[in-house]
Amino acid sequence: MTSNIINPFFITVKMKIPVAIFGRVSLDSMDFQRQISDLQKVADRLNYEVVSIVTEKISGAKNNDERMGIQQLLQEAREGKFKKILCTEVSRLGRSTIQTLSLLEELHQMGISVYLQDLNSETLNENGEIGFQTEIMLHMLSLFAKNERRNLIDRIRSGMLQAKKNNIHCGRPKGFEKNDDFLSKYPKVIEGINRGFSVRECVKLYDVSLGTVAKIRKMIII
């Protein structure tokens, strides 16, 4: 009696690592599409699966709890939606040293590694540990980013002082007081803009038209 024995073989399929793409720009007039496009190419090259794209238009100097994009990123991380975050550079995470390092610490505690495109490296190794060199690098990069912002502010202040010496008006338009009655109707919108929310975010949060929020922002932003 002859028996036909079939030797089974198994194909091991390597599951793609789920990742989030994070992009940030400081102003409404800026575009983060280049960041997203570049990071999508990184994900394709490394065979990652992009499961979330989080973007925000807000100053990186704001506190993390004031940044809707960062809060969304942290919430999805807590839900276990992804294992890594792709970012073009550390300054996209923030320009405040304390806030940036606090964010990274919270992500690392959840086992989330951050890939920095400009350095082609991650904040955690394969064992989920942060190395001494990486820790130094993150501190230095955050300090450099903060210094860049200080230099920018100094240049703006210097330009304003020079303009005043030349009798050029700086700041809010003359006769701004006439707008007080209009602005008094939208205290929540003003608060949201001062906290760094974009025009579209204020529209959604406070149920006010896009034109009205844009007008308010133009009135109060120096």
Secondary structure, DSSP 8 states (H G I E B T S, - for coil): ----------------EEEEEEEEESSTTS--HHHHHHHHHHHHHTTEEEEEEEEEES-TTS-GGG-HHHHHHHHHHHTT--SEEEES-HHHH-S-HHHHHHHHHHHHHTT-EEEETTTTEESS-TTS---HHHHHHHHHHHHHHHHHHHHHHHHHHHHHHHHHHTT---SS-TTGGGGHHHHTT-HHHHHHHHTT--HHHHHHHHT--HHHHHHHHHHH--
